Amino acid sequence: MEKSIAIQGVMCSYHHMVSNAYFGKNTKINQCLSFDFLAESLANKESDCAVMAIENSIAGSIIPNYAIIDANAFNIVGEHYLDIQHQFMVLPGQTMEEISEVHSHPMALLQCKTFLRQYPHVKLVEAEDTAVVAERIREKNLKGIAAIAGKLAAETYNLDVLAASIQTIKQNQTRFVILSNNKNKDISKSNKASIKFELDHKRGSLATILNVMSDCKLSLTKIQSLPKIEEPWRYSFFVDVTFSELEDFIKAEKLISLMATHYKVLGIYNKAVL
């Protein structure tokens, strides 16, 4: 049966590109114009899995998405890294001097701010998605408006690329997580895990947890704190670790679950190749 995948954005967006790379093209794509709608699609079982951006090598973590994963008890069952190359695209025949506005997702605008500073006459307008702007420019024949999106969007919607690879740092990668309502059935060969926990306000409590990870041969690849809205000045920690042997993670898990509160495994899966 055809698998249905929820993505943030529309066809030809970066999320769509990740879905194609991870699942193949023989899938049903459920387009969601926000991460909240994506979560609803997965939680309501309208989609079998979801593709969600979680962090970027330039702009950092997309912090609200950690809360979405946690609140919905989604399972991280995989990950994928995508090389993000932003293109400045317009209707055919338009020149830079004719462009008065550029529309794109706020993350894309942030990643291209050095390039955009060269054109102070161009107003920056935040949009819900990169590719949706390209689609809108073509469908409504919007002159004077540019989009920042991927090469696939320019090709699909027949737009001219006035400037290629305009992101400030040329090596620009985004990490996407693959979400499901179910855990991976076979984790015997898995080598990465995402966990969440909370700690009491005691000196050295986080350092003690990190020492346990080190002693159990886990490599810390990410740590992200998130404030607890209902309890001011208390934080949840979201941590990614890699390991060579699953037994090492299981050993560490037993210790950490005793030392921390609200311990939760968000997913055990295979790390992606950078």
C-alpha positions as CSV (number, residue, x, y, z in Angstrom):
1,M,0.0,0.0,0.0
2,E,1.2,3.5,-0.9
3,K,2.8,5.2,2.1
4,S,1.6,8.7,3.0
5,I,4.1,11.3,4.1
6,A,3.4,14.6,5.8
7,I,5.7,17.5,4.8
8,Q,5.9,21.1,5.9
9,G,5.4,23.1,2.7
10,V,4.4,22.2,-0.8
11,M,5.8,20.1,-3.6
12,C,9.3,21.0,-4.6
13,S,10.1,22.3,-1.1
14,Y,13.1,21.1,0.8
15,H,10.9,18.8,2.9
16,H,9.6,17.2,-0.3
17,M,13.1,16.7,-1.5
18,V,13.9,14.9,1.8
19,S,10.8,12.7,1.5
20,N,11.8,11.7,-2.0
21,A,15.4,10.9,-0.9
22,Y,14.3,8.9,2.2
23,F,11.2,7.2,1.1
24,G,11.4,7.3,-2.7
25,K,9.0,9.0,-5.1
26,N,6.2,6.4,-4.9
27,T,4.5,8.0,-1.9
28,K,1.4,10.1,-1.3
29,I,2.6,13.6,-0.1
30,N,0.4,15.4,2.4
31,Q,1.3,19.1,2.1
32,C,1.1,21.1,5.4
33,L,1.7,24.8,5.5
34,S,2.9,24.7,9.1
35,F,4.6,22.3,11.5
36,D,1.5,22.3,13.7
37,F,-0.6,21.1,10.7
38,L,2.1,18.5,10.0
39,A,1.7,17.3,13.6
40,E,-2.0,17.1,13.3
41,S,-1.8,15.1,10.1
42,L,0.5,12.5,11.8
43,A,-1.4,12.5,15.1
44,N,-4.7,12.0,13.4
45,K,-3.2,9.2,11.3
46,E,-3.9,10.9,8.0
47,S,-0.2,10.3,7.4
48,D,2.0,7.3,8.1
49,C,5.1,9.3,8.7
50,A,6.3,12.9,8.7
51,V,9.4,14.8,7.6
52,M,10.4,17.6,10.0
53,A,13.3,20.0,9.9
54,I,14.9,20.1,13.3
55,E,18.2,22.0,13.0
56,N,20.3,23.9,10.5
57,S,24.1,24.3,10.4
58,I,23.8,28.1,10.0
59,A,20.7,29.1,11.9
60,G,20.8,26.5,14.6
61,S,17.9,24.5,16.2
62,I,14.2,24.9,15.3
63,I,13.3,24.9,19.0
64,P,9.5,24.8,18.7
65,N,9.8,21.5,16.8
66,Y,11.3,19.8,19.9
67,A,8.2,20.7,21.8
68,I,5.9,19.4,19.0
69,I,7.7,16.0,19.0
70,D,7.5,15.7,22.8
71,A,3.9,16.9,23.2
72,N,2.6,14.5,20.6
73,A,4.7,11.6,21.8
74,F,6.0,11.1,18.2
75,N,8.8,8.6,17.6
76,I,11.9,9.6,15.7
77,V,12.5,6.6,13.4
78,G,15.2,8.1,11.2
79,E,17.0,11.2,10.0
80,H,18.3,12.8,6.8
81,Y,20.8,15.6,6.1
82,L,20.1,17.8,3.1
83,D,22.5,20.2,1.5
84,I,20.6,23.4,1.3
85,Q,21.4,25.6,-1.7
86,H,19.2,28.7,-1.9
87,Q,18.4,30.3,-5.3
88,F,17.1,33.8,-5.9
89,M,14.4,33.3,-8.5
90,V,12.0,35.5,-10.5
91,L,9.7,35.5,-13.5
92,P,11.6,35.0,-16.8
93,G,13.0,38.3,-18.1
94,Q,13.0,40.2,-14.7
95,T,16.2,41.9,-13.5
96,M,17.4,42.6,-10.0
97,E,16.6,46.3,-10.4
98,E,13.0,45.5,-11.1
99,I,12.6,43.5,-7.8
100,S,11.1,45.3,-4.9
101,E,10.4,42.4,-2.6
102,V,11.7,38.9,-1.9
103,H,9.5,36.4,-0.1
104,S,10.6,33.2,1.6
105,H,10.5,31.2,4.8
106,P,12.1,33.2,7.7
107,M,14.9,30.6,8.1
108,A,15.9,31.0,4.4
109,L,15.9,34.8,4.7
110,L,18.2,34.5,7.7
111,Q,20.5,32.1,6.0
112,C,20.9,34.6,3.0
113,K,21.2,37.9,4.9
114,T,24.7,38.7,3.7
115,F,23.6,38.5,0.1
116,L,20.4,40.4,0.7
117,R,22.2,43.3,2.4
118,Q,23.6,44.1,-1.1
119,Y,20.1,45.1,-2.2
120,P,18.7,47.5,0.4
121,H,15.9,48.4,-2.0
122,V,14.5,44.9,-1.8
123,K,12.0,44.4,1.1
124,L,12.2,41.1,3.0
125,V,8.8,39.4,3.4
126,E,8.4,36.2,5.5
127,A,6.3,33.4,4.0
128,E,5.1,30.1,5.2
129,D,7.3,28.1,2.9
130,T,10.1,28.5,0.2
131,A,8.6,26.6,-2.7
132,V,5.0,27.9,-2.1
133,V,6.3,31.4,-3.0
134,A,7.8,30.2,-6.2
135,E,4.5,28.5,-7.1
136,R,2.6,31.7,-6.2
137,I,4.8,33.9,-8.4
138,R,4.2,31.6,-11.4
139,E,0.5,31.1,-10.9
140,K,-0.2,34.8,-10.3
141,N,2.4,36.2,-12.7
142,L,3.9,38.3,-9.9
143,K,6.3,40.8,-11.3
144,G,8.7,42.6,-9.0
145,I,8.6,39.7,-6.5
146,A,11.4,37.2,-6.0
147,A,11.4,33.9,-4.1
148,I,14.3,32.2,-2.3
149,A,13.9,28.5,-2.8
150,G,15.6,25.4,-4.1
151,K,16.7,24.6,-7.6
152,L,13.8,22.1,-8.0
153,A,11.3,24.8,-7.4
154,A,12.8,27.0,-10.1
155,E,12.8,24.2,-12.6
156,T,9.3,23.1,-11.8
157,Y,7.7,26.5,-11.9
158,N,9.9,27.8,-14.8
159,L,11.5,30.7,-13.0
160,D,14.8,32.4,-13.8
161,V,17.6,32.1,-11.2
162,L,19.2,35.5,-10.9
163,A,21.7,34.4,-8.3
164,A,22.6,30.8,-7.3
165,S,23.7,29.5,-3.9
166,I,23.2,32.7,-2.1
167,Q,23.3,31.4,1.4
168,T,25.9,33.1,3.6
169,I,27.8,29.9,4.4
170,K,28.1,27.8,1.3
171,Q,28.2,24.5,3.2
172,N,24.6,24.8,4.5
173,Q,23.0,21.6,5.8
174,T,19.7,21.0,7.5
175,R,19.0,17.9,9.6
176,F,15.5,16.5,9.2
177,V,14.0,13.8,11.4
178,I,11.5,11.2,10.3
179,L,8.6,10.9,12.6
180,S,6.1,8.1,13.2
181,N,3.4,7.2,15.7
182,N,5.2,3.9,16.2
183,K,8.6,2.9,17.3
184,N,11.1,1.2,15.0
185,K,10.4,-2.6,15.1
186,D,14.0,-3.7,14.9
187,I,16.6,-1.6,16.7
188,S,19.3,-4.3,17.0
189,K,21.6,-2.5,14.5
190,S,20.6,1.0,15.4
191,N,23.5,3.4,16.4
192,K,21.7,6.7,17.4
193,A,19.2,7.7,20.0
194,S,17.3,10.8,21.0
195,I,16.2,11.2,24.6
196,K,14.6,13.8,26.8
197,F,14.9,14.4,30.5
198,E,14.7,16.9,33.3
199,L,17.1,17.6,36.2
200,D,16.7,19.0,39.7
201,H,18.4,22.3,40.6
202,K,21.5,20.7,42.0
203,R,25.1,21.6,41.3
204,G,26.8,19.3,38.8
205,S,23.6,17.3,38.0
206,L,24.0,17.8,34.2
207,A,27.7,17.1,34.4
208,T,27.0,13.8,36.2
209,I,24.7,12.8,33.4
210,L,27.3,13.7,30.7
211,N,29.9,11.6,32.6
212,V,27.6,8.6,32.6
213,M,27.2,9.0,28.8
214,S,31.0,9.1,28.4
215,D,31.6,6.2,30.7
216,C,29.1,4.1,28.7
217,K,30.9,4.9,25.4
218,L,28.1,7.2,24.1
219,S,29.1,10.2,21.9
220,L,27.0,13.3,22.5
221,T,26.1,14.9,19.1
222,K,23.4,17.4,20.3
223,I,22.1,18.9,23.5
224,Q,19.2,21.4,23.5
225,S,17.5,22.9,26.5
226,L,13.9,23.9,26.3
227,P,12.1,26.0,29.1
228,K,9.1,24.5,30.7
229,I,6.4,27.1,30.3
230,E,4.3,25.8,33.2
231,E,7.4,25.9,35.6
232,P,9.5,29.1,35.2
233,W,13.2,28.6,35.2
234,R,13.0,24.8,34.8
235,Y,14.3,23.2,31.7
236,S,13.9,20.0,29.7
237,F,17.0,18.7,27.9
238,F,16.8,17.0,24.5
239,V,19.9,15.0,23.8
240,D,21.2,13.0,20.8
241,V,23.8,10.3,21.2
242,T,25.5,7.8,19.0
243,F,27.0,4.5,19.9
244,S,28.7,1.5,18.4
245,E,26.8,-1.1,20.5
246,L,23.1,-0.9,21.5
247,E,24.0,-2.5,24.8
248,D,26.1,0.6,25.7
249,F,23.0,2.8,25.2
250,I,20.8,0.4,27.2
251,K,23.3,0.5,30.1
252,A,23.5,4.3,30.1
253,E,19.7,4.5,29.8
254,K,19.2,2.5,33.0
255,L,21.5,4.9,34.9
256,I,20.2,8.1,33.5
257,S,16.5,7.2,34.1
258,L,17.4,6.8,37.8
259,M,19.3,10.1,38.0
260,A,16.9,12.3,35.9
261,T,13.2,13.0,36.0
262,H,10.6,12.7,33.2
263,Y,13.1,10.5,31.2
264,K,11.8,9.6,27.8
265,V,13.3,7.9,24.7
266,L,12.2,9.9,21.7
267,G,13.6,7.4,19.2
268,I,16.3,4.8,18.5
269,Y,17.3,4.7,14.9
270,N,20.2,4.7,12.4
271,K,22.3,7.8,12.1
272,A,22.3,9.4,8.6
273,V,25.5,9.9,6.6
274,L,26.7,13.5,6.6
